[in-house]
Structure formats: structure tokens, C-alpha cells
Amino acid sequence: MRQTAVCFLIKNNQVLLLRVQYPDGHEIWNGSGGWVEEGETVEQGIIREIKEEIQIDVNKEDLKKEYEYLYGDIPFTAFTITKWTGEPKANERSIKEIEWFNFNEIPYDQMIEDNKEWLPKILAPH
């Protein structure tokens, strides 16, 4: 079964978001992530996606699994991380911009709609 994951990098009460353009032309802000490939654990998949998208290296033990649910029939997992190696740099054409946002300035109106329900809850403890 296909599954998807996202990870939000956090530092100094800010979260890193990527403005991603989809094939149909629409753009949204989101964390780093995507589809977990066959044979990967969700942790392996998110580590690979982060490296591919923003050239950041993370260790599995530094990932914090924060939220899981079914997005339709697709398992979805959200992680946060506060420790990594490297400086975030867009590495895919679909990533139009990367930016650090203060927790109180997150552009929820430009994100997947349900993010405004669960993202504040997983950012609150940081």
C-alpha cells in the first residue's frame, strides 16, 4: 500500500516550509516529503525525500513522529526534526521557494486545508 510522509524542520520557534508547484500548476506551502517507495519504511522514505528535496541529512533517531492518519485511503505520517546536517537548499524544479516562518505567521491559507487543524498542535511543544 502506498503511503506518504512529511517532515517539518524546526529551529528558534520557526518552521521551514517549501512552496511546491504541482504538475497542474497550483502551488502550496508544505514541509519536505512525499511518497514512501516500495521496500522503504516511512522513516527511510522521509529521510530520502528530505535529502532529495532540500539537501539536508537527517538521522532516523532525530525524527519525531508527531501525527498519523488516513488521507482518504492513503496512510500519512508527519514528523518534526530539530537536528540535521547542512543548510536547506531547494534541489528540485517543483520547489519554487523555501522559507523559515515564525509559528504565528504560517500561511495556512496557502497549505493543504487540514494542515491548520493538526500542524499547530505538533508545533506547540517546540
C-alpha positions as CSV (number, residue, x, y, z in Angstrom):
1,M,0.0,0.0,0.0
2,R,1.3,3.5,-0.9
3,Q,1.9,5.9,2.0
4,T,3.1,9.4,2.2
5,A,5.1,11.4,4.8
6,V,6.1,15.0,5.5
7,C,8.7,16.4,7.9
8,F,8.9,19.9,9.3
9,L,12.3,21.2,10.2
10,I,12.1,23.4,13.3
11,K,14.6,25.9,14.8
12,N,14.2,29.0,17.0
13,N,10.4,28.9,17.0
14,Q,10.4,28.8,13.2
15,V,9.4,26.1,10.8
16,L,10.8,25.5,7.3
17,L,8.2,25.4,4.5
18,L,8.7,24.7,0.8
19,R,6.5,26.3,-1.8
20,V,5.8,23.4,-4.2
21,Q,4.3,23.6,-7.7
22,Y,2.3,20.6,-8.7
23,P,2.0,19.4,-12.4
24,D,-1.4,21.0,-12.7
25,G,0.2,24.4,-11.9
26,H,-1.2,25.0,-8.4
27,E,1.3,25.8,-5.6
28,I,1.1,25.2,-1.9
29,W,3.4,25.6,1.1
30,N,4.3,22.3,2.9
31,G,7.1,20.6,4.8
32,S,9.6,18.4,3.0
33,G,8.2,15.0,2.0
34,G,6.4,12.8,-0.5
35,W,5.7,9.2,-1.3
36,V,7.4,6.3,0.5
37,E,8.8,3.9,-2.0
38,E,8.2,0.2,-2.1
39,G,10.6,-1.6,0.4
40,E,11.2,1.6,2.5
41,T,10.0,2.2,6.0
42,V,8.2,5.5,6.5
43,E,11.4,6.8,8.2
44,Q,13.6,5.7,5.3
45,G,11.3,7.4,2.9
46,I,11.2,10.7,4.7
47,I,14.9,10.7,5.1
48,R,15.4,10.1,1.4
49,E,12.8,12.8,0.5
50,I,14.4,15.4,2.7
51,K,17.8,14.7,1.1
52,E,16.4,14.8,-2.4
53,E,14.3,18.0,-1.9
54,I,16.5,20.2,0.2
55,Q,19.9,18.5,0.5
56,I,19.7,18.0,4.3
57,D,21.0,14.9,6.0
58,V,19.0,13.6,9.0
59,N,19.4,10.6,11.3
60,K,16.4,8.3,12.0
61,E,16.8,8.7,15.7
62,D,16.4,12.5,15.4
63,L,13.0,12.2,13.7
64,K,10.0,12.7,15.9
65,K,6.8,11.0,14.7
66,E,4.0,13.5,15.5
67,Y,0.9,12.7,13.7
68,E,-0.6,9.8,11.7
69,Y,-3.9,9.5,9.9
70,L,-5.6,8.2,6.7
71,Y,-5.7,10.8,3.9
72,G,-8.6,9.2,2.1
73,D,-7.2,5.6,1.9
74,I,-3.5,6.7,2.0
75,P,-1.6,6.4,5.3
76,F,0.0,9.7,6.1
77,T,2.7,10.4,8.7
78,A,4.0,13.8,9.9
79,F,7.4,14.2,11.5
80,T,9.3,17.1,13.1
81,I,13.0,17.4,13.4
82,T,15.3,19.9,15.3
83,K,18.7,18.4,14.4
84,W,20.2,17.9,10.9
85,T,23.3,18.5,8.9
86,G,23.6,21.0,6.1
87,E,21.7,24.2,5.1
88,P,18.3,23.8,3.4
89,K,18.6,24.5,-0.4
90,A,15.9,23.7,-3.0
91,N,17.1,20.8,-5.1
92,E,14.0,20.1,-7.3
93,R,12.4,22.2,-10.0
94,S,9.0,21.8,-8.4
95,I,10.3,23.7,-5.3
96,K,9.8,27.3,-6.1
97,E,10.9,28.8,-2.7
98,I,11.9,27.7,0.8
99,E,11.4,29.9,3.8
100,W,11.5,29.9,7.6
101,F,8.2,31.0,9.1
102,N,7.5,32.1,12.7
103,F,5.0,29.8,14.2
104,N,2.4,32.6,14.3
105,E,3.0,33.5,10.7
106,I,2.4,30.2,8.9
107,P,0.4,30.7,5.7
108,Y,-2.3,28.1,6.4
109,D,-4.5,29.6,3.7
110,Q,-1.8,28.5,1.2
111,M,-1.4,25.0,2.5
112,I,-3.4,21.8,2.3
113,E,-6.6,22.7,4.2
114,D,-6.4,20.2,7.0
115,N,-2.9,21.3,8.0
116,K,-4.4,24.2,10.0
117,E,-6.1,21.5,12.2
118,W,-3.1,19.4,13.2
119,L,0.1,21.4,12.4
120,P,-0.3,23.9,15.3
121,K,-0.7,21.0,17.7
122,I,2.6,19.4,16.6
123,L,4.5,22.7,16.6
124,A,3.2,23.8,20.1
125,P,5.7,21.7,22.2
126,H,8.7,23.2,20.4
